[in-house]
Amino acid sequence: MNLWTLVLLTVAGCYLLKLAGYLVPARVLDHPGVRRLVEMVPVALLAALVVVEAVADGRHLRLDGPRLAGFAVGALALWRRAPFLVVIVAAALTAALLRLGIS
């Protein structure tokens, strides 16, 4: 199977998944448990992605100081309800300055 076959199969799968979402009856989506799940899944996926990027390097666990410090500063800024751009800049600046001092 070549790359283009995989790309086309992925496109078809994504389209069918989106189509399946339109076919779900409204009464199912109005259920409080389903509504809560739909609201929480994107948050959980984003949190998992951030944690994996903070502590993994490919398929290996990598706990380096600057990366974890940037993650901690970003988490602290989020906890203090800083604007998103401030969170990103503070985390990146922390990691960059620590890497500059280490090199």
PDB file as gemmi writes it, atoms N, CA and C in Angstrom:
CRYST1    1.000    1.000    1.000  90.00  90.00  90.00 P 1                      
ATOM      1  N   MET A   1       0.850  -1.169   0.000  1.00  0.00           N  
ATOM      2  CA  MET A   1       0.000   0.000   0.000  1.00  0.00           C  
ATOM      3  C   MET A   1       0.903   1.241   0.000  1.00  0.00           C  
ATOM      4  N   ASN A   2       0.672   2.130  -0.956  1.00  0.00           N  
ATOM      5  CA  ASN A   2       1.528   3.307  -1.021  1.00  0.00           C  
ATOM      6  C   ASN A   2       0.939   4.464  -0.215  1.00  0.00           C  
ATOM      7  N   LEU A   3       1.653   5.551  -0.187  1.00  0.00           N  
ATOM      8  CA  LEU A   3       1.266   6.692   0.639  1.00  0.00           C  
ATOM      9  C   LEU A   3      -0.058   7.298   0.195  1.00  0.00           C  
ATOM     10  N   TRP A   4      -0.276   7.411  -1.115  1.00  0.00           N  
ATOM     11  CA  TRP A   4      -1.510   8.038  -1.596  1.00  0.00           C  
ATOM     12  C   TRP A   4      -2.738   7.199  -1.268  1.00  0.00           C  
ATOM     13  N   THR A   5      -2.594   5.897  -1.255  1.00  0.00           N  
ATOM     14  CA  THR A   5      -3.712   5.042  -0.862  1.00  0.00           C  
ATOM     15  C   THR A   5      -4.074   5.294   0.601  1.00  0.00           C  
ATOM     16  N   LEU A   6      -3.054   5.405   1.450  1.00  0.00           N  
ATOM     17  CA  LEU A   6      -3.302   5.691   2.859  1.00  0.00           C  
ATOM     18  C   LEU A   6      -3.943   7.065   3.053  1.00  0.00           C  
ATOM     19  N   VAL A   7      -3.486   8.049   2.284  1.00  0.00           N  
ATOM     20  CA  VAL A   7      -4.063   9.394   2.391  1.00  0.00           C  
ATOM     21  C   VAL A   7      -5.533   9.359   1.978  1.00  0.00           C  
ATOM     22  N   LEU A   8      -5.843   8.704   0.869  1.00  0.00           N  
ATOM     23  CA  LEU A   8      -7.230   8.642   0.393  1.00  0.00           C  
ATOM     24  C   LEU A   8      -8.122   7.861   1.350  1.00  0.00           C  
ATOM     25  N   LEU A   9      -7.608   6.785   1.931  1.00  0.00           N  
ATOM     26  CA  LEU A   9      -8.385   6.041   2.921  1.00  0.00           C  
ATOM     27  C   LEU A   9      -8.638   6.878   4.176  1.00  0.00           C  
ATOM     28  N   THR A  10      -7.659   7.663   4.578  1.00  0.00           N  
ATOM     29  CA  THR A  10      -7.833   8.539   5.729  1.00  0.00           C  
ATOM     30  C   THR A  10      -8.873   9.619   5.446  1.00  0.00           C  
ATOM     31  N   VAL A  11      -8.824  10.192   4.250  1.00  0.00           N  
ATOM     32  CA  VAL A  11      -9.814  11.205   3.858  1.00  0.00           C  
ATOM     33  C   VAL A  11     -11.213  10.600   3.881  1.00  0.00           C  
ATOM     34  N   ALA A  12     -11.356   9.410   3.303  1.00  0.00           N  
ATOM     35  CA  ALA A  12     -12.667   8.753   3.277  1.00  0.00           C  
ATOM     36  C   ALA A  12     -13.144   8.439   4.693  1.00  0.00           C  
ATOM     37  N   GLY A  13     -12.251   7.978   5.549  1.00  0.00           N  
ATOM     38  CA  GLY A  13     -12.621   7.678   6.929  1.00  0.00           C  
ATOM     39  C   GLY A  13     -13.067   8.919   7.687  1.00  0.00           C  
ATOM     40  N   CYS A  14     -12.349  10.028   7.510  1.00  0.00           N  
ATOM     41  CA  CYS A  14     -12.738  11.279   8.177  1.00  0.00           C  
ATOM     42  C   CYS A  14     -14.089  11.763   7.674  1.00  0.00           C  
ATOM     43  N   TYR A  15     -14.323  11.653   6.368  1.00  0.00           N  
ATOM     44  CA  TYR A  15     -15.607  12.071   5.804  1.00  0.00           C  
ATOM     45  C   TYR A  15     -16.743  11.216   6.359  1.00  0.00           C  
ATOM     46  N   LEU A  16     -16.543   9.901   6.411  1.00  0.00           N  
ATOM     47  CA  LEU A  16     -17.577   9.013   6.938  1.00  0.00           C  
ATOM     48  C   LEU A  16     -17.837   9.262   8.429  1.00  0.00           C  
ATOM     49  N   LEU A  17     -16.785   9.573   9.170  1.00  0.00           N  
ATOM     50  CA  LEU A  17     -16.961   9.877  10.589  1.00  0.00           C  
ATOM     51  C   LEU A  17     -17.776  11.155  10.769  1.00  0.00           C  
ATOM     52  N   LYS A  18     -17.485  12.162   9.955  1.00  0.00           N  
ATOM     53  CA  LYS A  18     -18.252  13.409  10.029  1.00  0.00           C  
ATOM     54  C   LYS A  18     -19.701  13.169   9.608  1.00  0.00           C  
ATOM     55  N   LEU A  19     -19.911  12.368   8.580  1.00  0.00           N  
ATOM     56  CA  LEU A  19     -21.257  12.040   8.126  1.00  0.00           C  
ATOM     57  C   LEU A  19     -22.021  11.290   9.220  1.00  0.00           C  
ATOM     58  N   ALA A  20     -21.345  10.394   9.925  1.00  0.00           N  
ATOM     59  CA  ALA A  20     -21.992   9.649  11.006  1.00  0.00           C  
ATOM     60  C   ALA A  20     -22.456  10.594  12.113  1.00  0.00           C  
ATOM     61  N   GLY A  21     -21.719  11.670  12.335  1.00  0.00           N  
ATOM     62  CA  GLY A  21     -22.119  12.649  13.336  1.00  0.00           C  
ATOM     63  C   GLY A  21     -23.422  13.336  12.976  1.00  0.00           C  
ATOM     64  N   TYR A  22     -23.638  13.569  11.684  1.00  0.00           N  
ATOM     65  CA  TYR A  22     -24.887  14.187  11.239  1.00  0.00           C  
ATOM     66  C   TYR A  22     -26.069  13.227  11.318  1.00  0.00           C  
ATOM     67  N   LEU A  23     -25.793  11.940  11.306  1.00  0.00           N  
ATOM     68  CA  LEU A  23     -26.860  10.947  11.320  1.00  0.00           C  
ATOM     69  C   LEU A  23     -27.323  10.573  12.724  1.00  0.00           C  
ATOM     70  N   VAL A  24     -26.628  11.058  13.744  1.00  0.00           N  
ATOM     71  CA  VAL A  24     -27.022  10.771  15.129  1.00  0.00           C  
ATOM     72  C   VAL A  24     -28.300  11.545  15.446  1.00  0.00           C  
ATOM     73  N   PRO A  25     -29.311  10.871  15.982  1.00  0.00           N  
ATOM     74  CA  PRO A  25     -30.569  11.575  16.299  1.00  0.00           C  
ATOM     75  C   PRO A  25     -30.366  12.664  17.357  1.00  0.00           C  
ATOM     76  N   ALA A  26     -31.161  13.725  17.263  1.00  0.00           N  
ATOM     77  CA  ALA A  26     -31.041  14.857  18.185  1.00  0.00           C  
ATOM     78  C   ALA A  26     -31.320  14.446  19.626  1.00  0.00           C  
ATOM     79  N   ARG A  27     -32.207  13.472  19.839  1.00  0.00           N  
ATOM     80  CA  ARG A  27     -32.534  13.061  21.202  1.00  0.00           C  
ATOM     81  C   ARG A  27     -31.323  12.442  21.899  1.00  0.00           C  
ATOM     82  N   VAL A  28     -30.437  11.820  21.126  1.00  0.00           N  
ATOM     83  CA  VAL A  28     -29.217  11.255  21.716  1.00  0.00           C  
ATOM     84  C   VAL A  28     -28.289  12.379  22.163  1.00  0.00           C  
ATOM     85  N   LEU A  29     -28.171  13.417  21.327  1.00  0.00           N  
ATOM     86  CA  LEU A  29     -27.277  14.525  21.647  1.00  0.00           C  
ATOM     87  C   LEU A  29     -27.811  15.396  22.774  1.00  0.00           C  
ATOM     88  N   ASP A  30     -29.110  15.361  23.014  1.00  0.00           N  
ATOM     89  CA  ASP A  30     -29.704  16.160  24.081  1.00  0.00           C  
ATOM     90  C   ASP A  30     -29.567  15.513  25.458  1.00  0.00           C  
ATOM     91  N   HIS A  31     -29.144  14.259  25.501  1.00  0.00           N  
ATOM     92  CA  HIS A  31     -28.958  13.566  26.778  1.00  0.00           C  
ATOM     93  C   HIS A  31     -27.817  14.242  27.550  1.00  0.00           C  
ATOM     94  N   PRO A  32     -28.007  14.544  28.847  1.00  0.00           N  
ATOM     95  CA  PRO A  32     -26.977  15.274  29.617  1.00  0.00           C  
ATOM     96  C   PRO A  32     -25.619  14.575  29.665  1.00  0.00           C  
ATOM     97  N   GLY A  33     -25.610  13.253  29.751  1.00  0.00           N  
ATOM     98  CA  GLY A  33     -24.334  12.532  29.793  1.00  0.00           C  
ATOM     99  C   GLY A  33     -23.565  12.647  28.490  1.00  0.00           C  
ATOM    100  N   VAL A  34     -24.279  12.542  27.387  1.00  0.00           N  
ATOM    101  CA  VAL A  34     -23.639  12.665  26.075  1.00  0.00           C  
ATOM    102  C   VAL A  34     -23.142  14.087  25.879  1.00  0.00           C  
ATOM    103  N   ARG A  35     -23.938  15.057  26.271  1.00  0.00           N  
ATOM    104  CA  ARG A  35     -23.550  16.465  26.135  1.00  0.00           C  
ATOM    105  C   ARG A  35     -22.282  16.755  26.944  1.00  0.00           C  
ATOM    106  N   ARG A  36     -22.222  16.236  28.168  1.00  0.00           N  
ATOM    107  CA  ARG A  36     -21.042  16.451  29.011  1.00  0.00           C  
ATOM    108  C   ARG A  36     -19.811  15.782  28.392  1.00  0.00           C  
ATOM    109  N   LEU A  37     -19.991  14.586  27.846  1.00  0.00           N  
ATOM    110  CA  LEU A  37     -18.883  13.886  27.194  1.00  0.00           C  
ATOM    111  C   LEU A  37     -18.380  14.664  25.988  1.00  0.00           C  
ATOM    112  N   VAL A  38     -19.294  15.158  25.183  1.00  0.00           N  
ATOM    113  CA  VAL A  38     -18.916  15.906  23.988  1.00  0.00           C  
ATOM    114  C   VAL A  38     -18.179  17.193  24.361  1.00  0.00           C  
ATOM    115  N   GLU A  39     -18.541  17.803  25.476  1.00  0.00           N  
ATOM    116  CA  GLU A  39     -17.862  19.021  25.909  1.00  0.00           C  
ATOM    117  C   GLU A  39     -16.487  18.740  26.501  1.00  0.00           C  
ATOM    118  N   MET A  40     -16.305  17.573  27.118  1.00  0.00           N  
ATOM    119  CA  MET A  40     -15.059  17.282  27.817  1.00  0.00           C  
ATOM    120  C   MET A  40     -13.999  16.579  26.959  1.00  0.00           C  
ATOM    121  N   VAL A  41     -14.397  15.867  25.932  1.00  0.00           N  
ATOM    122  CA  VAL A  41     -13.437  15.113  25.127  1.00  0.00           C  
ATOM    123  C   VAL A  41     -12.384  16.019  24.475  1.00  0.00           C  
ATOM    124  N   PRO A  42     -12.748  17.147  23.840  1.00  0.00           N  
ATOM    125  CA  PRO A  42     -11.691  17.989  23.263  1.00  0.00           C  
ATOM    126  C   PRO A  42     -10.714  18.529  24.302  1.00  0.00           C  
ATOM    127  N   VAL A  43     -11.201  18.867  25.482  1.00  0.00           N  
ATOM    128  CA  VAL A  43     -10.324  19.366  26.543  1.00  0.00           C  
ATOM    129  C   VAL A  43      -9.348  18.269  26.969  1.00  0.00           C  
ATOM    130  N   ALA A  44      -9.858  17.062  27.139  1.00  0.00           N  
ATOM    131  CA  ALA A  44      -8.999  15.947  27.556  1.00  0.00           C  
ATOM    132  C   ALA A  44      -7.962  15.612  26.483  1.00  0.00           C  
ATOM    133  N   LEU A  45      -8.368  15.644  25.224  1.00  0.00           N  
ATOM    134  CA  LEU A  45      -7.422  15.355  24.140  1.00  0.00           C  
ATOM    135  C   LEU A  45      -6.333  16.420  24.060  1.00  0.00           C  
ATOM    136  N   LEU A  46      -6.708  17.676  24.200  1.00  0.00           N  
ATOM    137  CA  LEU A  46      -5.713  18.745  24.160  1.00  0.00           C  
ATOM    138  C   LEU A  46      -4.760  18.655  25.344  1.00  0.00           C  
ATOM    139  N   ALA A  47      -5.293  18.363  26.532  1.00  0.00           N  
ATOM    140  CA  ALA A  47      -4.440  18.208  27.709  1.00  0.00           C  
ATOM    141  C   ALA A  47      -3.467  17.041  27.531  1.00  0.00           C  
ATOM    142  N   ALA A  48      -3.953  15.948  26.990  1.00  0.00           N  
ATOM    143  CA  ALA A  48      -3.080  14.792  26.755  1.00  0.00           C  
ATOM    144  C   ALA A  48      -1.988  15.132  25.744  1.00  0.00           C  
ATOM    145  N   LEU A  49      -2.344  15.860  24.701  1.00  0.00           N  
ATOM    146  CA  LEU A  49      -1.353  16.257  23.697  1.00  0.00           C  
ATOM    147  C   LEU A  49      -0.279  17.148  24.307  1.00  0.00           C  
ATOM    148  N   VAL A  50      -0.676  18.084  25.139  1.00  0.00           N  
ATOM    149  CA  VAL A  50       0.288  18.985  25.778  1.00  0.00           C  
ATOM    150  C   VAL A  50       1.229  18.200  26.692  1.00  0.00           C  
ATOM    151  N   VAL A  51       0.693  17.290  27.473  1.00  0.00           N  
ATOM    152  CA  VAL A  51       1.539  16.512  28.391  1.00  0.00           C  
ATOM    153  C   VAL A  51       2.502  15.615  27.615  1.00  0.00           C  
ATOM    154  N   VAL A  52       2.015  14.966  26.562  1.00  0.00           N  
ATOM    155  CA  VAL A  52       2.893  14.108  25.762  1.00  0.00           C  
ATOM    156  C   VAL A  52       4.012  14.932  25.136  1.00  0.00           C  
ATOM    157  N   GLU A  53       3.680  16.102  24.604  1.00  0.00           N  
ATOM    158  CA  GLU A  53       4.714  16.954  24.012  1.00  0.00           C  
ATOM    159  C   GLU A  53       5.691  17.472  25.058  1.00  0.00           C  
ATOM    160  N   ALA A  54       5.244  17.594  26.297  1.00  0.00           N  
ATOM    161  CA  ALA A  54       6.111  18.114  27.354  1.00  0.00           C  
ATOM    162  C   ALA A  54       7.088  17.071  27.859  1.00  0.00           C  
ATOM    163  N   VAL A  55       6.726  15.799  27.829  1.00  0.00           N  
ATOM    164  CA  VAL A  55       7.590  14.782  28.456  1.00  0.00           C  
ATOM    165  C   VAL A  55       8.060  13.692  27.505  1.00  0.00           C  
ATOM    166  N   ALA A  56       7.717  13.764  26.227  1.00  0.00           N  
ATOM    167  CA  ALA A  56       8.116  12.698  25.307  1.00  0.00           C  
ATOM    168  C   ALA A  56       8.924  13.260  24.151  1.00  0.00           C  
ATOM    169  N   ASP A  57       9.799  12.440  23.644  1.00  0.00           N  
ATOM    170  CA  ASP A  57      10.581  12.777  22.462  1.00  0.00           C  
ATOM    171  C   ASP A  57      10.496  11.570  21.534  1.00  0.00           C  
ATOM    172  N   GLY A  58       9.578  11.613  20.590  1.00  0.00           N  
ATOM    173  CA  GLY A  58       9.343  10.451  19.749  1.00  0.00           C  
ATOM    174  C   GLY A  58       8.679   9.368  20.567  1.00  0.00           C  
ATOM    175  N   ARG A  59       9.324   8.223  20.644  1.00  0.00           N  
ATOM    176  CA  ARG A  59       8.777   7.104  21.410  1.00  0.00           C  
ATOM    177  C   ARG A  59       9.446   6.943  22.764  1.00  0.00           C  
ATOM    178  N   HIS A  60      10.226   7.942  23.164  1.00  0.00           N  
ATOM    179  CA  HIS A  60      10.985   7.845  24.412  1.00  0.00           C  
ATOM    180  C   HIS A  60      10.548   8.928  25.382  1.00  0.00           C  
ATOM    181  N   LEU A  61      10.611   8.603  26.661  1.00  0.00           N  
ATOM    182  CA  LEU A  61      10.328   9.566  27.718  1.00  0.00           C  
ATOM    183  C   LEU A  61      11.548  10.470  27.873  1.00  0.00           C  
ATOM    184  N   ARG A  62      11.326  11.779  27.857  1.00  0.00           N  
ATOM    185  CA  ARG A  62      12.442  12.718  27.980  1.00  0.00           C  
ATOM    186  C   ARG A  62      12.056  13.810  28.965  1.00  0.00           C  
ATOM    187  N   LEU A  63      12.623  13.732  30.132  1.00  0.00           N  
ATOM    188  CA  LEU A  63      12.325  14.706  31.183  1.00  0.00           C  
ATOM    189  C   LEU A  63      13.495  15.670  31.291  1.00  0.00           C  
ATOM    190  N   ASP A  64      13.499  16.710  30.456  1.00  0.00           N  
ATOM    191  CA  ASP A  64      14.563  17.699  30.557  1.00  0.00           C  
ATOM    192  C   ASP A  64      14.045  18.937  31.273  1.00  0.00           C  
ATOM    193  N   GLY A  65      14.935  19.610  31.969  1.00  0.00           N  
ATOM    194  CA  GLY A  65      14.590  20.733  32.815  1.00  0.00           C  
ATOM    195  C   GLY A  65      13.896  21.888  32.106  1.00  0.00           C  
ATOM    196  N   PRO A  66      14.462  22.415  31.016  1.00  0.00           N  
ATOM    197  CA  PRO A  66      13.831  23.566  30.360  1.00  0.00           C  
ATOM    198  C   PRO A  66      12.418  23.278  29.852  1.00  0.00           C  
ATOM    199  N   ARG A  67      12.224  22.103  29.308  1.00  0.00           N  
ATOM    200  CA  ARG A  67      10.894  21.757  28.795  1.00  0.00           C  
ATOM    201  C   ARG A  67       9.876  21.661  29.938  1.00  0.00           C  
ATOM    202  N   LEU A  68      10.255  21.006  31.018  1.00  0.00           N  
ATOM    203  CA  LEU A  68       9.347  20.890  32.160  1.00  0.00           C  
ATOM    204  C   LEU A  68       9.126  22.238  32.854  1.00  0.00           C  
ATOM    205  N   ALA A  69      10.145  23.073  32.890  1.00  0.00           N  
ATOM    206  CA  ALA A  69       9.982  24.405  33.482  1.00  0.00           C  
ATOM    207  C   ALA A  69       9.022  25.242  32.644  1.00  0.00           C  
ATOM    208  N   GLY A  70       9.142  25.182  31.322  1.00  0.00           N  
ATOM    209  CA  GLY A  70       8.211  25.888  30.449  1.00  0.00           C  
ATOM    210  C   GLY A  70       6.791  25.394  30.641  1.00  0.00           C  
ATOM    211  N   PHE A  71       6.644  24.079  30.759  1.00  0.00           N  
ATOM    212  CA  PHE A  71       5.330  23.492  31.014  1.00  0.00           C  
ATOM    213  C   PHE A  71       4.763  23.988  32.343  1.00  0.00           C  
ATOM    214  N   ALA A  72       5.597  24.029  33.369  1.00  0.00           N  
ATOM    215  CA  ALA A  72       5.144  24.481  34.694  1.00  0.00           C  
ATOM    216  C   ALA A  72       4.751  25.954  34.667  1.00  0.00           C  
ATOM    217  N   VAL A  73       5.533  26.786  33.992  1.00  0.00           N  
ATOM    218  CA  VAL A  73       5.199  28.209  33.901  1.00  0.00           C  
ATOM    219  C   VAL A  73       3.898  28.399  33.133  1.00  0.00           C  
ATOM    220  N   GLY A  74       3.718  27.640  32.047  1.00  0.00           N  
ATOM    221  CA  GLY A  74       2.469  27.715  31.298  1.00  0.00           C  
ATOM    222  C   GLY A  74       1.281  27.270  32.131  1.00  0.00           C  
ATOM    223  N   ALA A  75       1.453  26.199  32.886  1.00  0.00           N  
ATOM    224  CA  ALA A  75       0.373  25.720  33.751  1.00  0.00           C  
ATOM    225  C   ALA A  75       0.048  26.741  34.842  1.00  0.00           C  
ATOM    226  N   LEU A  76       1.072  27.353  35.403  1.00  0.00           N  
ATOM    227  CA  LEU A  76       0.856  28.389  36.423  1.00  0.00           C  
ATOM    228  C   LEU A  76       0.116  29.593  35.829  1.00  0.00           C  
ATOM    229  N   ALA A  77       0.505  30.000  34.626  1.00  0.00           N  
ATOM    230  CA  ALA A  77      -0.168  31.130  33.976  1.00  0.00           C  
ATOM    231  C   ALA A  77      -1.627  30.793  33.670  1.00  0.00           C  
ATOM    232  N   LEU A  78      -1.883  29.561  33.261  1.00  0.00           N  
ATOM    233  CA  LEU A  78      -3.275  29.153  33.029  1.00  0.00           C  
ATOM    234  C   LEU A  78      -4.069  29.155  34.327  1.00  0.00           C  
ATOM    235  N   TRP A  79      -3.442  28.666  35.384  1.00  0.00           N  
ATOM    236  CA  TRP A  79      -4.113  28.625  36.685  1.00  0.00           C  
ATOM    237  C   TRP A  79      -4.453  30.038  37.153  1.00  0.00           C  
ATOM    238  N   ARG A  80      -3.581  30.999  36.836  1.00  0.00           N  
ATOM    239  CA  ARG A  80      -3.818  32.396  37.216  1.00  0.00           C  
ATOM    240  C   ARG A  80      -4.710  33.112  36.200  1.00  0.00           C  
ATOM    241  N   ARG A  81      -5.254  32.353  35.237  1.00  0.00           N  
ATOM    242  CA  ARG A  81      -6.186  32.858  34.224  1.00  0.00           C  
ATOM    243  C   ARG A  81      -5.590  33.944  33.338  1.00  0.00           C  
ATOM    244  N   ALA A  82      -4.340  33.747  32.943  1.00  0.00           N  
ATOM    245  CA  ALA A  82      -3.691  34.667  32.016  1.00  0.00           C  
ATOM    246  C   ALA A  82      -4.254  34.436  30.616  1.00  0.00           C  
ATOM    247  N   PRO A  83      -4.211  35.443  29.758  1.00  0.00           N  
ATOM    248  CA  PRO A  83      -4.641  35.243  28.369  1.00  0.00           C  
ATOM    249  C   PRO A  83      -3.775  34.192  27.676  1.00  0.00           C  
ATOM    250  N   PHE A  84      -4.362  33.535  26.682  1.00  0.00           N  
ATOM    251  CA  PHE A  84      -3.688  32.410  26.025  1.00  0.00           C  
ATOM    252  C   PHE A  84      -2.330  32.817  25.446  1.00  0.00           C  
ATOM    253  N   LEU A  85      -2.264  33.967  24.804  1.00  0.00           N  
ATOM    254  CA  LEU A  85      -1.006  34.417  24.216  1.00  0.00           C  
ATOM    255  C   LEU A  85       0.059  34.617  25.287  1.00  0.00           C  
ATOM    256  N   VAL A  86      -0.325  35.122  26.443  1.00  0.00           N  
ATOM    257  CA  VAL A  86       0.614  35.298  27.553  1.00  0.00           C  
ATOM    258  C   VAL A  86       1.117  33.939  28.044  1.00  0.00           C  
ATOM    259  N   VAL A  87       0.230  32.954  28.101  1.00  0.00           N  
ATOM    260  CA  VAL A  87       0.620  31.602  28.525  1.00  0.00           C  
ATOM    261  C   VAL A  87       1.679  31.042  27.585  1.00  0.00           C  
ATOM    262  N   ILE A  88       1.428  31.144  26.281  1.00  0.00           N  
ATOM    263  CA  ILE A  88       2.356  30.588  25.290  1.00  0.00           C  
ATOM    264  C   ILE A  88       3.705  31.308  25.347  1.00  0.00           C  
ATOM    265  N   VAL A  89       3.675  32.630  25.376  1.00  0.00           N  
ATOM    266  CA  VAL A  89       4.930  33.395  25.392  1.00  0.00           C  
ATOM    267  C   VAL A  89       5.706  33.135  26.678  1.00  0.00           C  
ATOM    268  N   ALA A  90       5.045  33.080  27.812  1.00  0.00           N  
ATOM    269  CA  ALA A  90       5.737  32.836  29.084  1.00  0.00           C  
ATOM    270  C   ALA A  90       6.386  31.454  29.099  1.00  0.00           C  
ATOM    271  N   ALA A  91       5.660  30.438  28.635  1.00  0.00           N  
ATOM    272  CA  ALA A  91       6.221  29.077  28.610  1.00  0.00           C  
ATOM    273  C   ALA A  91       7.397  28.985  27.644  1.00  0.00           C  
ATOM    274  N   ALA A  92       7.239  29.550  26.449  1.00  0.00           N  
ATOM    275  CA  ALA A  92       8.317  29.488  25.457  1.00  0.00           C  
ATOM    276  C   ALA A  92       9.534  30.273  25.906  1.00  0.00           C  
ATOM    277  N   LEU A  93       9.308  31.449  26.480  1.00  0.00           N  
ATOM    278  CA  LEU A  93      10.420  32.276  26.946  1.00  0.00           C  
ATOM    279  C   LEU A  93      11.175  31.594  28.085  1.00  0.00           C  
ATOM    280  N   THR A  94      10.437  30.967  28.986  1.00  0.00           N  
ATOM    281  CA  THR A  94      11.083  30.243  30.090  1.00  0.00           C  
ATOM    282  C   THR A  94      11.978  29.128  29.564  1.00  0.00           C  
ATOM    283  N   ALA A  95      11.431  28.315  28.673  1.00  0.00           N  
ATOM    284  CA  ALA A  95      12.220  27.199  28.122  1.00  0.00           C  
ATOM    285  C   ALA A  95      13.418  27.719  27.327  1.00  0.00           C  
ATOM    286  N   ALA A  96      13.216  28.776  26.543  1.00  0.00           N  
ATOM    287  CA  ALA A  96      14.307  29.325  25.729  1.00  0.00           C  
ATOM    288  C   ALA A  96      15.418  29.888  26.598  1.00  0.00           C  
ATOM    289  N   LEU A  97      15.056  30.642  27.618  1.00  0.00           N  
ATOM    290  CA  LEU A  97      16.079  31.226  28.486  1.00  0.00           C  
ATOM    291  C   LEU A  97      16.839  30.149  29.251  1.00  0.00           C  
ATOM    292  N   LEU A  98      16.145  29.127  29.703  1.00  0.00           N  
ATOM    293  CA  LEU A  98      16.846  28.034  30.401  1.00  0.00           C  
ATOM    294  C   LEU A  98      17.756  27.271  29.451  1.00  0.00           C  
ATOM    295  N   ARG A  99      17.311  27.047  28.231  1.00  0.00           N  
ATOM    296  CA  ARG A  99      18.174  26.373  27.249  1.00  0.00           C  
ATOM    297  C   ARG A  99      19.386  27.234  26.901  1.00  0.00           C  
ATOM    298  N   LEU A 100      19.204  28.535  26.835  1.00  0.00           N  
ATOM    299  CA  LEU A 100      20.308  29.444  26.549  1.00  0.00           C  
ATOM    300  C   LEU A 100      21.343  29.392  27.671  1.00  0.00           C  
ATOM    301  N   GLY A 101      20.871  29.315  28.901  1.00  0.00           N  
ATOM    302  CA  GLY A 101      21.784  29.248  30.043  1.00  0.00           C  
ATOM    303  C   GLY A 101      22.503  27.911  30.147  1.00  0.00           C  
ATOM    304  N   ILE A 102      21.868  26.835  29.652  1.00  0.00           N  
ATOM    305  CA  ILE A 102      22.476  25.502  29.722  1.00  0.00           C  
ATOM    306  C   ILE A 102      23.540  25.331  28.651  1.00  0.00           C  
ATOM    307  N   SER A 103      23.303  25.871  27.472  1.00  0.00           N  
ATOM    308  CA  SER A 103      24.230  25.679  26.340  1.00  0.00           C  
ATOM    309  C   SER A 103      25.542  26.376  26.528  1.00  0.00           C  
TER     310      SER A 103                                                      
END                                                                             
